[in-house]
Amino acid sequence: MAPQIKLGDIAVDVVLKDIKNVHLSVYPPTGSVRISAPRRMSLDTIRVFAISKLDWIKQQQRLLRAQERETPREYVDRESHYVWGKRYLLTVTEHDGPPSLELKHSRMLLRVRPGTDEDKRQALVEAWYRDQLKAAVPPLLARWQPLLKVRVERVFVQRMKTKWGGCNPRARTIRLNTELAKKPVECLAYIVVHELVHLLEPTHGARFVALMDGVMPKWQFHRRVLNRLPVRGETWSY
């Protein structure tokens, strides 16, 4: 069982790994806290680090607990769905042909074969969101990689339950949450830049902030917008 640190009424799960730096994360929806730290680091040292970040932890927990939750989707007519921050009403049409999805004016038109159930409709919509995100990423990389003088080897787009993105500095890869296709494109750009900067600086310290400020001066505004938007109404875990 992973060790745990108690900071008053806040429980902090500790994961010791073969890494060089300490990573602190606060996870939706309730604000659970985890610290990943090098194996050689003592629990007392980790506790001191956690105490130094206590105000930040509490702030993140307040933001997460106040964040609006989406109602579960059933993939039926006149249900609201969002694409790049804009609201669309779903229209489901049955026909004898391959399934398809397109946006037309304020409508999301989903065509499915007769008898297609909710799970299959959901899979079709989520695959479409993945395709939208995959198409949106290359232009962003083309813009921001030269500014940061960094290059990504591969981008993974997938459903993620605990965060908007992630990166692997050694493999030079980044991962993006398919839910980003529902948010304003500026929020996607912020996450892409965030992960690119993490290829250069693994922590959220002064160097990270300086790099973000240098290429995206309004990044903190975009972060606030993203954190205030509704997130999936499921129970997130890590």
C-alpha positions in Angstrom: 0.0 0.0 0.0 1.3 3.4 -0.9 2.4 5.7 2.0 0.3 8.6 2.9 0.9 12.0 4.6 -1.7 13.8 6.6 -1.8 17.6 6.5 -4.6 18.3 8.9 -7.7 17.0 7.1 -5.9 16.6 3.8 -4.6 13.2 2.9 -1.6 13.1 0.5 -0.8 9.8 -1.3 2.9 9.4 -1.9 4.3 7.4 -4.8 8.0 6.7 -4.9 9.4 6.3 -8.4 12.6 6.3 -10.4 12.3 10.0 -11.2 14.6 13.0 -10.5 12.0 15.6 -9.4 9.0 15.9 -7.1 5.6 16.1 -8.9 2.5 17.4 -7.0 -1.0 16.8 -8.5 -4.5 17.6 -7.3 -7.1 15.5 -9.1 -10.8 16.0 -10.0 -13.5 15.8 -8.9 -12.9 16.0 -5.2 -9.4 17.3 -5.1 -7.5 14.2 -4.0 -3.8 14.9 -3.7 -0.8 12.8 -4.9 3.0 13.4 -4.8 5.3 11.5 -6.9 8.9 11.6 -5.6 12.3 10.0 -6.1 12.8 6.7 -4.3 15.7 8.1 -2.3 13.6 10.9 -0.8 12.4 10.5 2.8 8.8 11.0 3.9 9.9 13.8 6.2 11.4 15.7 3.2 8.3 15.0 1.2 6.1 16.3 4.1 8.1 19.6 4.2 7.6 20.0 0.5 3.8 19.3 0.8 3.5 21.8 3.7 5.2 24.5 1.5 2.5 23.9 -1.2 -0.4 23.7 1.2 -2.0 27.0 0.2 -1.8 26.0 -3.5 -3.3 22.6 -2.8 -6.3 24.2 -1.0 -6.8 26.6 -3.8 -6.8 23.9 -6.4 -9.3 21.8 -4.3 -11.7 24.8 -4.0 -11.6 25.3 -7.8 -12.2 21.6 -8.6 -15.1 21.2 -6.1 -16.8 24.3 -7.5 -16.4 23.2 -11.1 -19.7 22.5 -12.9 -20.4 18.9 -14.0 -22.0 17.8 -17.2 -25.1 15.7 -17.0 -24.6 12.2 -18.5 -25.2 12.1 -22.2 -27.8 9.7 -23.8 -27.1 10.5 -27.5 -30.7 11.4 -28.3 -32.4 14.2 -30.3 -32.0 17.8 -29.0 -29.3 16.9 -26.5 -26.6 19.5 -26.1 -23.0 18.8 -27.2 -20.1 21.2 -27.4 -17.4 21.5 -30.1 -14.6 24.0 -29.7 -16.6 25.8 -27.1 -19.8 26.2 -29.2 -23.1 24.5 -28.3 -24.8 22.2 -30.8 -28.1 20.3 -30.6 -27.8 16.6 -31.6 -30.1 15.3 -34.4 -30.0 11.5 -34.8 -31.1 10.0 -38.1 -31.4 6.3 -38.9 -30.5 5.2 -42.4 -29.2 2.1 -44.2 -25.6 3.2 -44.8 -22.3 3.9 -43.0 -22.6 6.0 -39.9 -21.5 9.7 -40.1 -21.4 12.9 -38.1 -21.2 16.4 -39.3 -21.9 19.9 -38.0 -24.4 22.1 -39.8 -25.3 25.5 -38.4 -26.2 24.9 -34.7 -26.8 21.1 -35.2 -24.7 18.0 -34.8 -26.1 15.6 -37.3 -25.5 11.9 -36.4 -26.5 9.3 -38.9 -26.6 5.7 -37.7 -28.0 2.4 -38.9 -31.4 1.4 -37.6 -31.3 -0.1 -34.1 -27.9 1.4 -33.1 -27.9 1.5 -29.3 -26.6 4.3 -27.0 -23.2 2.7 -26.4 -22.5 2.5 -30.2 -23.7 6.1 -30.6 -21.4 7.2 -27.9 -18.5 5.4 -29.5 -19.2 7.1 -32.8 -19.3 10.6 -31.3 -16.2 10.0 -29.2 -14.3 8.7 -32.3 -15.4 11.9 -34.1 -14.1 14.1 -31.3 -10.7 12.2 -31.4 -10.5 13.0 -35.1 -11.2 16.7 -34.6 -8.5 16.9 -32.0 -6.0 15.1 -34.1 -6.6 17.5 -37.0 -6.3 20.5 -34.7 -2.9 19.6 -33.1 -0.4 19.8 -36.0 -0.9 23.5 -36.8 -0.4 24.3 -33.1 2.8 22.2 -33.0 4.0 24.0 -36.1 3.5 27.3 -34.4 4.8 26.7 -30.9 7.6 24.1 -31.3 9.9 26.6 -33.1 9.3 29.2 -30.4 10.3 26.8 -27.7 13.0 25.1 -29.7 11.6 21.7 -28.9 10.2 18.9 -31.0 7.6 16.2 -30.2 8.1 12.8 -31.6 4.5 11.6 -31.2 1.2 12.9 -30.0 -1.4 10.5 -28.4 -5.0 11.5 -28.3 -7.1 9.5 -25.8 -9.8 9.7 -23.2 -8.2 10.7 -19.9 -9.9 10.7 -16.6 -7.6 12.8 -14.4 -6.0 15.5 -16.5 -6.1 17.4 -19.7 -2.7 16.3 -20.9 0.6 14.7 -20.1 4.1 14.2 -21.5 7.0 11.9 -21.5 10.3 13.9 -21.7 12.4 10.9 -22.5 10.3 9.7 -25.4 9.4 13.2 -26.4 5.7 12.4 -26.6 2.6 14.2 -25.3 -0.9 13.0 -24.5 -4.1 15.0 -24.9 -7.5 14.4 -23.5 -10.2 14.0 -26.2 -12.5 16.2 -24.0 -10.4 19.2 -25.2 -12.2 19.1 -28.5 -15.3 20.4 -26.6 -13.5 23.4 -25.2 -12.4 26.7 -26.9 -9.4 26.1 -29.2 -7.5 28.6 -27.1 -7.7 26.1 -24.2 -6.3 23.4 -26.4 -3.4 25.7 -27.4 -2.7 26.3 -23.7 -2.5 22.6 -22.9 -0.3 21.9 -26.0 2.1 24.7 -24.9 2.0 23.5 -21.3 3.1 20.0 -22.3 5.7 21.3 -24.7 7.2 23.4 -21.9 7.2 20.3 -19.6 9.6 18.7 -22.1 12.0 21.4 -21.1 11.0 21.8 -17.5 9.3 19.0 -15.5 8.2 21.1 -12.6 5.8 24.1 -12.3 8.4 26.3 -10.8 9.9 29.6 -11.8 11.5 28.3 -15.0 8.2 26.8 -16.1 6.4 30.0 -15.5 9.1 32.1 -17.3 9.0 29.8 -20.3 5.1 30.0 -20.5 5.2 33.7 -20.1 7.7 34.0 -22.9 5.7 32.3 -25.6 2.1 32.6 -24.3 1.6 35.7 -22.1 -2.1 35.0 -21.5 -1.7 31.4 -20.6 -3.0 31.8 -17.0 -6.2 33.4 -18.4 -6.7 30.4 -20.7 -6.1 28.1 -17.8 -8.7 29.9 -15.7 -11.2 29.6 -18.6 -10.6 25.9 -18.9 -10.9 25.2 -15.2 -14.2 27.0 -15.1 -15.8 25.1 -17.9 -18.0 22.0 -17.2 -16.3 18.6 -17.1 -17.7 15.2 -17.5 -20.1 14.2 -14.8 -18.4 10.9 -14.0 -16.3 9.9 -11.1 -12.7 10.6 -12.0 -9.9 8.4 -10.7 -6.2 7.9 -11.2 
